[in-house]
Amino acid sequence: MKKDIIVVGGGCIGLMSAYCLVKSGRSVTVIEKNDITNGTSFGNAGLLSAFKKAPLSTPGAISDTLKLMLKGESPASVHPTFDLHLYKWLLKFAASSTEARLKRTLALFERYGQISLDMYESMVKDDGMDFHFCKDGLLMIYTEQKTFDEKAAHCNNPDAYEILSKERTKEYMPILNEKVIGSILLKENGHVDPGEFMLELKKFLQNKGVEFLLNEEVTKLEFSGSKVSKIHTNKDSYEAETFILSTGANDTLAKQAKNRFMMTPAKGYSITFKMDEALKPKTSSLFADLFIAMTPRRHTVRMTSKLELGTTNSNIIRKQIDSIHKNLSLYTNDFVKEDMVEWTGFRPLTPNDIPILGFDENYDNLVHATGLGWLGITFAPAIGKIIGDVVTVDKKNATNIDILLFSAFYQG
Ligand SMILES: Cc1cc2nc3c(=O)[nH]c(=O)nc-3n(C[C@H](O)[C@H](O)[C@H](O)COP(=O)(O)OP(=O)(O)OC[C@H]3O[C@@H](n4cnc5c(N)ncnc54)[C@H](O)[C@@H]3O)c2cc1C
């Protein structure tokens, strides 16, 4: 029987799209090649960091990274590759790192960050989900006097910022040593436990009648004229009115529909461990000069870092894990990390922090929802809403204001 909507990919973007579609009365099937327990939407830092936090493509990003590379502390690396697409991506990244673009991106982040925060709040209050949703700010920790002074000079709004001395910063993160300069609390941000969020959302969707086909990989899209007529998996084939591709950093299916999006997988690491409760960070924290995040969770703490381009190998590389520990140890006193769990995942990264959202330009019943890069958890609820609206209300990209503002189809 022909299905109504098939969502391919059960990460946070696919599940939030399913959430909004099912709330609009649509019938949804999610097809996921794994079992929704450990993908990129699970092992990330869980920061909700849309407010006052510079995007990746920001003026000075390249020179700052080069400086860190020289000091051996850089989180970013590019593997040698013959893939021309990556070099085009890097050029586009450099071209996007302008003041004008930064101003617009920050405004868009606040718009979709606020929609997301409100939706997270409603999922907790109205839908009864519990995923350790905390709206207690993001602490940006500085280890360089110059960067701290430059940032602090612009933090005049007391509703959005609190500038903290070294001593006050240590109250937030007791493990810090004397080398830390100070910090700025970005008050409007928050964090969740992404794994708990994914499992709670899946449970909610199952209760609402969403069908989950797990451990089933979509291998082929079949086309007829301007439509996707069928999809084939390793187990079966299915017809549907509408197909949504939310396959994260994997663009294999989008390519079958003749798309070559400006998106690249950016590998990152997380290390989750138990530590002395008294020493745990009091809120989610980010070492601004090192790109290492530390998020307090119910029973553990999670560190995340690294941004590797030019690889799709998901293996844990020991050198990278060691370098995260080493870089952190430069600014912290010794502390015990117990029961460490190491993990890697791939951010679906566009060169200008603008996602790929909306109807395909060649096939009328195919919708894309990817490219959320390092901010998928931050924006997942807003993206679900945009996808829900464009599929059920607007039915085309050009009449949906959010697609016009925040999709690479218009802002690429
Ligand atoms: C180290 C690290 C830290 C991060 N920290 C944060 C953070 O603090 N805050 C934040 O907002 N974001 C963060 N992110 C980014 C965030 O995790 C991603 O943006 C987000 O998870 C992407 O979600 P997605 O649904 O697009 O993709 P995914 O979570 O990758 O989901 C895509 C799903 O599609 C499935 N799939 C792919 N192909 C097929 C197919 N052919 N058939 C069936 N299924 C398929 C995959 O198995 C996968 O489950 C971080 C990422 C990393 C790597």
The ligand as a Gaussian input file, in Angstrom:
#p B3LYP/6-31G(d) Opt

LIG

0 1
 C       31.501000      15.816000      18.116000
 C       30.203000      16.489000      17.777000
 C       29.648000      17.410000      18.670000
 C       28.457000      18.058000      18.351000
 N       27.923000      18.915000      19.268000
 C       26.738000      19.527000      19.002000
 C       26.147000      20.388000      19.952000
 O       26.657000      20.568000      21.041000
 N       24.987000      21.020000      19.623000
 C       24.388000      20.843000      18.404000
 O       23.381000      21.495000      18.147000
 N       24.916000      19.995000      17.492000
 C       26.069000      19.341000      17.762000
 N       26.633000      18.509000      16.848000
 C       25.986000      18.374000      15.538000
 C       24.793000      17.440000      15.582000
 O       25.142000      16.247000      16.229000
 C       24.360000      17.161000      14.124000
 O       24.130000      18.382000      13.460000
 C       23.064000      16.371000      14.098000
 O       23.155000      15.208000      14.882000
 C       22.722000      16.000000      12.653000
 O       21.486000      15.349000      12.686000
 P       20.899000      14.689000      11.384000
 O       19.582000      14.112000      11.760000
 O       20.979000      15.637000      10.242000
 O       21.940000      13.538000      11.015000
 P       22.249000      12.121000      11.767000
 O       22.100000      12.240000      13.227000
 O       23.530000      11.677000      11.201000
 O       21.059000      11.234000      11.240000
 C       21.006000      10.751000       9.930000
 C       20.503000       9.327000       9.995000
 O       20.277000       8.859000       8.665000
 C       20.604000       7.495000       8.628000
 N       20.828000       7.134000       7.229000
 C       21.795000       7.611000       6.392000
 N       21.662000       7.065000       5.167000
 C       20.590000       6.227000       5.231000
 C       19.956000       5.380000       4.290000
 N       20.409000       5.287000       3.032000
 N       18.880000       4.633000       4.680000
 C       18.415000       4.738000       5.952000
 N       18.983000       5.527000       6.896000
 C       20.047000       6.266000       6.538000
 C       21.843000       7.396000       9.493000
 O       22.041000       6.080000       9.966000
 C       21.514000       8.380000      10.603000
 O       20.929000       7.745000      11.720000
 C       27.812000      17.816000      17.125000
 C       28.338000      16.872000      16.239000
 C       29.523000      16.213000      16.558000
 C       30.075000      15.196000      15.604000

